[in-house]
Amino acid sequence: MSDAEAILAKSLALGFDQSCIVRPDAIETAGQKLATFLKNGWHGDMAWMVENAERRSAPAALWPATKSIIMVAMNYGPEINPLSYEQDPSCGSISVYAQGKDYHHILKKKLKQLGRWITDEFDAQVKVFVDTAPVMEKPLAEASGLGWQGKHTNLVSKEWGSWLFLGSVFTTLDLPAKKAHVDLCGKCRACLDICPTSAFPKPYQLDARRCISYLTIEHKGHINSEFRKAIGNRIYGCDDCLAVCPWNKFAKTAKEAGFHAKKELGAPRLQHLLSLDDAQFRTLFSGSPIKRTGRDRFIRNCLIAAGNSGNPDLVKEIRPLLKDASSLVRAMAVWALRELWEEKEFEVLKNNLAASEPDPDVRAEWKATTS
């Protein structure tokens, strides 16, 4: 068995579902695509993408000693079609990847085991990465043969569909690489056509500023009124473009127990979520990637979902949030109440509270809801 074969076999033994090897210079065109993305401002609030653009587009710039990169993938296929979560407006829809344990921790632990084994077995140096360093995982995964970047810009696999977490092991070992995977999207436009906010200017291009995943996870400010109705009940991320992919007919439920949906996160009730204070939020989402978003942004998202629910029973949970410490929360509480209440009732509350509101953005929200 060759060194490369031994490493790939070890990765499977550690619990990865697939692995391939790629050279660090295999994604030459990715840098230009990234430059166009940044030039167009499609990265939105994600300034870190600009700061690390040079290292991100050239793996060797991140670690010049790199001779080979082992790309690994773990399947997180759901038991339930995530599109079904959007059918019940009394619940919040959470992206599949965030319904279980934080994938960063699970993959990082296995990657460190693989890295230590490579170091011991071959006397080589390694560095491991999981979505926390300037590494372009998806172009590298495509170049390695793991799959291809679909028209929604995410990785697609013939074996696993759209549900793959990616990680990488950079090493000083000189290993043979496979050919890049061919694009098998064909004429299909399912992922583009289903997007609620038209976030794809063209196939294979994403304007993150319009993407619900970006808006509900990365965006730190107020969510523009243009997108609120389209968000529906999605309170953390959006899986529409992934879930609709025809290649999911080959998808399998994740074998890693940590990726299975926690009962309380499968379809959480908005009534409960709206009542969370910071301590309760941290407890509920301990060990989840949702915790990094913070309570205020999360409640902002839940208020948008509440406003879209058509359920006036949620008013009793929303009203106290008009006096929340966070202006993000107060602003969306105003919007949600206006969506759920009769105009006369809302106007009475507006006359009592709007003038005393200290934040200009929240005051603008009160004003914007005037008939």
HUWO-V929169 format. One record per pair of residues at least 4 apart in sequence whose C-alpha atoms are under 7 Angstrom apart, sorted by the first residue. I is the first residue (numbers start at 0). J is the second residue. D is the distance in Angstrom with one decimal. If there is no record, write none. Layout:
i->{I;I}
j->{J;J}
d->{D;D}
//
This chain:
i->{0;0;1;2;3;3;4;5;6;7;7;7;8;9;10;10;10;10;11;11;11;13;15;15;15;16;16;16;17;17;17;18;18;18;18;18;19;19;19;19;19;19;20;20;20;20;20;20;20;21;21;21;21;21;21;21;21;21;22;22;22;22;23;23;23;23;23;23;25;26;26;26;28;29;29;29;30;30;31;32;33;34;35;36;36;36;37;37;37;41;41;41;42;42;43;43;44;46;47;48;51;51;52;53;54;54;54;54;55;55;55;56;58;58;59;59;64;65;65;65;66;66;66;66;67;67;67;67;67;67;68;68;68;68;69;69;69;70;70;70;70;71;71;71;72;72;72;72;73;73;73;74;74;74;74;74;75;75;75;75;75;76;76;76;76;76;77;77;77;78;80;81;81;81;82;82;84;84;85;85;88;88;89;89;89;90;90;90;90;90;91;91;91;91;91;91;91;91;92;92;92;92;92;93;93;93;93;93;93;94;94;94;94;94;97;97;97;97;98;98;98;98;99;99;99;99;99;99;100;100;100;100;101;101;101;101;102;103;103;104;105;106;106;107;107;108;109;110;110;111;111;112;113;114;114;114;115;116;117;117;118;118;118;118;123;123;123;124;124;125;125;125;125;126;126;126;127;127;127;128;128;128;128;129;129;129;135;136;136;137;137;137;137;138;139;140;140;140;141;141;141;141;141;141;142;142;142;143;143;143;143;144;144;144;144;145;145;146;146;146;146;147;147;147;147;147;147;148;148;148;148;149;149;149;149;149;150;150;151;151;151;151;151;152;152;154;155;155;156;156;157;157;158;158;159;159;159;159;160;160;160;160;161;161;188;189;189;189;190;190;190;190;190;191;191;193;193;194;194;194;195;196;196;196;196;198;198;198;198;198;199;199;199;200;200;200;206;207;208;208;210;211;211;211;211;212;212;212;212;213;213;214;214;215;215;215;215;216;216;216;221;223;226;227;228;231;231;232;232;233;233;234;234;234;234;238;239;240;253;260;260;261;263;268;269;269;269;270;270;270;273;273;273;274;275;275;276;277;277;278;279;280;280;281;281;284;284;285;292;292;293;294;295;295;295;295;296;296;297;298;298;299;299;299;299;300;301;302;302;302;302;303;303;303;304;305;305;306;306;306;306;309;310;311;311;313;314;314;317;320;320;320;321;321;321;322;323;323;325;326;326;326;327;328;329;329;330;330;330;331;332;333;333;333;334;334;335;336;337;337;340;340;341;342;343;344;345;346;347;348;349;349;352;353;353;356;358;359;360;361;362;363;364;365}
j->{4;5;5;6;7;174;8;9;10;11;18;19;12;13;14;15;18;113;15;16;17;109;71;72;73;72;73;74;71;72;73;69;70;71;72;145;69;70;71;143;144;145;67;68;69;70;143;176;177;25;67;68;69;139;142;143;176;177;66;67;68;176;58;59;65;66;67;68;142;138;139;142;32;33;56;138;34;56;35;36;37;38;39;40;41;42;41;42;49;206;207;208;207;208;207;208;218;50;51;52;55;133;56;57;58;60;61;133;133;134;135;135;62;134;63;65;171;169;170;171;170;171;172;173;169;170;171;172;173;174;167;168;169;170;167;168;169;140;166;167;168;165;166;167;163;164;165;166;163;164;165;159;162;163;164;253;162;163;252;253;258;162;250;251;252;253;95;252;253;252;242;95;238;242;239;242;92;266;92;232;232;308;268;269;308;232;266;267;268;269;232;233;234;266;267;268;269;304;232;233;234;235;266;97;98;233;234;235;236;98;235;236;237;238;101;287;288;289;260;261;264;265;257;258;259;260;261;287;257;258;286;287;105;286;287;288;106;107;129;108;109;110;166;111;129;112;113;114;127;115;127;116;117;118;125;168;119;120;121;123;122;123;124;125;170;171;172;170;171;168;169;170;171;168;169;170;167;168;169;132;166;167;168;165;166;167;139;140;165;141;148;153;154;142;143;144;145;146;145;146;147;148;179;180;178;179;180;176;177;178;179;177;178;179;180;156;180;154;155;156;180;154;155;156;180;181;182;152;153;154;155;153;154;155;184;203;202;203;190;191;202;203;240;203;204;161;160;161;160;161;246;249;249;250;247;249;250;251;246;247;249;250;241;247;192;193;243;244;194;240;241;243;244;199;240;239;240;198;239;240;229;209;210;226;229;205;206;207;209;210;204;205;206;204;205;206;210;213;213;214;214;215;230;236;237;216;235;236;237;217;218;218;222;234;235;236;300;235;236;292;327;227;230;303;307;304;307;304;307;237;304;297;300;301;304;242;243;244;258;264;265;265;267;272;273;301;305;274;313;316;298;301;316;316;279;280;280;281;294;282;283;284;294;285;290;289;290;290;296;297;297;298;299;325;327;328;300;327;301;302;328;303;327;328;331;304;305;306;331;332;335;307;331;335;308;313;335;335;336;338;339;339;339;339;340;317;318;336;332;328;329;332;329;332;333;329;328;329;329;330;358;361;331;332;333;361;334;361;364;335;336;337;364;365;338;364;339;340;345;368;344;345;345;346;347;348;349;350;351;352;353;365;356;362;365;362;362;363;364;365;366;367;368;369}
d->{6.0;6.2;6.1;6.2;6.2;6.0;6.0;6.1;6.2;6.5;6.0;7.0;6.3;6.2;6.7;5.7;6.9;6.5;4.9;6.0;6.6;6.5;6.5;5.9;5.2;5.9;5.1;6.4;5.9;5.3;6.9;6.8;5.5;4.3;6.2;6.9;5.8;5.4;6.7;5.5;6.5;6.3;6.9;5.7;4.6;6.0;5.4;4.9;6.4;6.8;6.0;5.3;6.5;7.0;6.5;4.6;4.9;6.6;6.6;4.9;6.1;6.4;5.4;5.9;6.9;6.5;6.1;6.5;6.3;6.4;6.5;6.8;6.6;6.1;6.1;6.7;6.2;4.4;6.3;6.2;6.2;6.0;6.1;6.6;5.6;6.9;6.0;6.1;6.9;4.6;5.3;5.9;5.7;6.7;6.6;5.4;6.1;6.5;6.2;5.7;5.9;6.2;6.1;6.5;6.3;5.0;5.1;6.3;4.5;5.1;6.0;6.8;6.8;6.7;4.6;6.0;5.9;5.9;5.3;5.0;6.2;5.0;6.0;5.3;6.2;5.6;6.6;6.2;5.8;6.0;6.5;5.5;4.5;6.2;5.6;5.0;6.5;6.1;6.0;4.6;6.6;5.8;5.2;6.0;5.9;5.4;4.6;6.4;5.4;5.1;6.7;6.6;5.7;4.6;6.4;5.4;5.4;5.9;6.8;4.6;5.9;5.1;6.4;5.6;4.5;4.9;6.7;5.4;6.6;5.6;7.0;6.8;6.7;6.7;6.6;6.9;5.5;6.5;6.1;6.3;5.9;4.8;6.1;6.0;6.2;7.0;5.6;5.3;4.4;5.2;5.2;5.9;5.7;5.9;5.6;6.3;5.9;6.9;5.7;4.5;5.7;6.9;6.2;6.7;6.6;6.3;5.9;4.9;6.2;6.7;6.0;4.9;5.5;5.9;6.8;6.4;6.0;6.6;4.6;6.0;5.4;6.4;5.8;4.7;5.3;4.7;5.5;6.8;5.3;5.9;5.7;5.2;7.0;5.8;4.8;5.2;6.0;5.8;6.2;6.1;6.6;6.0;7.0;6.1;6.4;6.4;6.3;6.0;6.3;6.0;6.8;6.2;6.2;6.2;6.0;6.9;6.1;5.8;5.7;6.7;4.9;4.9;6.0;7.0;6.9;5.9;6.1;5.6;5.5;6.5;5.4;4.3;6.7;5.7;5.1;6.5;5.8;4.5;6.2;6.4;5.9;5.4;6.6;6.9;4.8;6.7;6.3;5.9;6.6;6.2;6.7;6.9;6.0;6.1;6.0;6.4;5.3;6.5;5.8;5.1;4.7;6.5;5.7;5.6;6.6;3.9;6.4;6.9;5.8;6.4;5.4;6.3;6.0;4.6;4.4;6.8;6.8;6.2;5.4;4.6;5.6;5.4;5.4;6.7;5.7;6.5;5.6;5.2;5.2;4.4;6.0;5.7;6.1;6.1;6.3;6.6;4.7;4.2;6.1;6.6;6.8;5.7;6.6;5.2;6.6;6.4;5.4;4.9;4.8;6.5;6.4;6.8;5.8;6.6;6.9;5.9;4.4;6.4;4.9;4.2;6.1;5.0;5.6;6.4;6.1;6.2;6.3;6.5;6.7;4.2;6.9;6.2;6.3;6.4;6.9;6.6;6.5;6.7;6.6;6.4;5.6;6.0;6.6;6.7;6.3;5.9;5.3;6.7;4.9;5.3;5.6;4.7;6.0;6.1;6.5;6.8;6.8;5.9;6.6;6.9;6.2;5.9;6.5;6.1;5.9;5.9;6.8;3.8;5.2;4.9;6.0;4.9;6.8;6.5;5.4;5.9;6.3;6.2;6.4;6.2;6.1;6.9;6.2;6.3;6.5;5.6;5.8;4.2;6.9;6.5;6.6;7.0;5.0;5.5;6.7;5.8;6.1;6.8;6.6;6.5;5.8;6.3;5.9;6.5;6.0;6.7;6.8;7.0;6.3;6.7;6.3;6.6;6.2;6.4;5.4;5.6;6.0;6.2;5.7;6.3;6.1;6.2;6.0;5.7;6.3;6.3;5.4;6.6;6.4;6.7;6.3;6.0;6.1;6.5;6.7;6.2;6.4;6.9;6.3;6.1;6.3;6.6;6.1;5.0;5.9;6.4;6.1;6.1;5.8;6.0;6.0;6.3;6.5;6.2;6.1;6.9;6.3;3.9;6.7;5.4;6.2;6.1;6.8;5.3;6.7;6.3;6.0;6.6;5.9;6.6;5.9;6.0;4.7;5.7;6.7;6.4;6.5;5.9;6.4;5.9;6.7;6.5;6.5;6.1;6.3;6.6;6.6;4.6;6.0;6.0;6.1;6.3;6.7;6.4;6.4;6.8;6.4;5.7;6.3;6.7;6.6;6.1;6.3;6.1;6.5;6.6;6.1;6.1;6.5;6.2;5.3;6.9;6.5;6.2;6.3;6.2;6.3;6.1;6.3;6.4;6.3;5.9;6.4;7.0}
//
